[in-house]
């Protein structure tokens, strides 16, 4: 039995060394550098700070009142992100909720 175990161990280590001649693992080319750079830039564009700036710009353009559902569609984000923004702005007394899903300057 001991021989079978050792033989299996040798086979396993041999299988592992088969990849040693490869310079990169087979899955390393899934994402190119340019894709990752675009991902980072789009991620930066979607940061909460940038979305808050866009939210305030829309609030100014709409004469001080916003429908949160329409705002989420215009900014192409989930409503959860809009709620994050409104909770912070409410917390510092800049906006207030009125009606359902609407906010305005306080």
Order of alpha helices (4+ residues) and beta strands (2+ residues): alpha-alpha-alpha-beta-alpha-alpha-beta-beta
